[in-house]
């Protein structure tokens, strides 16, 4: 016979009043009723022109969206802002990871805002090729600049873009200029010689270097060095000042090996410390000198016109690529031929031709 007097566990719960719901239905309904609805393109444009930073952020999010439904809305916002775009200076800043790009941009940006300029920083973070995620930690690293009322920092993931520039960075520049920012800084991923797309959307291209990294001899190679309008050796402080000055001399010699630029500008070299702020004001003076020279010889305006043509073609290429890979008849055919190629039943070139013939016939 079972023992009915067995003691119950100390963890035994005595039935009582049931716990209340964690969220009140009344409160939830109230929050939903007051939650702002998704703004229309016209409302976003109105907010941007009125200086509403939230409207600018939401418009950039719309532009960066990969949802096909958002494409027409994004184009409407951009086209509406074009007539309100204000004159600005576009600066591209690149360099290998660890060179101190974020620290430099914060020091440089604070200097510009102290002069009364409005600065927008479009920071492009690398995306993982495995998880496709991105840290987007630039606001954390620029903790002083992010609190400046005359500055705006927008981190974006590079995605699959080889050049290290976010897919919609060019359109974001337009929105920021319509908002009223007169200085646009683009911080790129900094992955080597493939880091060239930024050159096609900025007025001034700044390459950051550090002394003692073993890349001084890279100066004699073409590529990213040849496109630089200025080379700045960062972290020139403490015991590193002497090494930085020597690196400056080496890079200066290397620059003289390159042919004369169409702009008529001779690239400069300089040293600076983003920590002590030494050399930061001189860099801005160099940029202003470049802008003045290239505007006087008309190269500044010719370059922008060429850039606009380039981005028109890039937009066409992107549209065609997306249309191809999302075509309802191409998607299954692509998977079928990928399997055939993997099994060596079909050569990659023959498989590609089959898919392309099908696409163009459709």
PyMOL commands that set and color helices and strands:
alter all, ss='L'
color gray80, all
select helices_A, chain A and resi 25-34+41-49+53-64+68-82+101-114+138-141+145-147+169-179+197-200+216-220+224-227+238-255+280-296+299-325+328-342+348-361
alter helices_A, ss='H'
color red, helices_A
select strands_A, chain A and resi 89-94+119-125+151-157+183-187+204-210+230-234+268-271
alter strands_A, ss='S'
color yellow, strands_A
deselect
rebuild
show_as cartoon
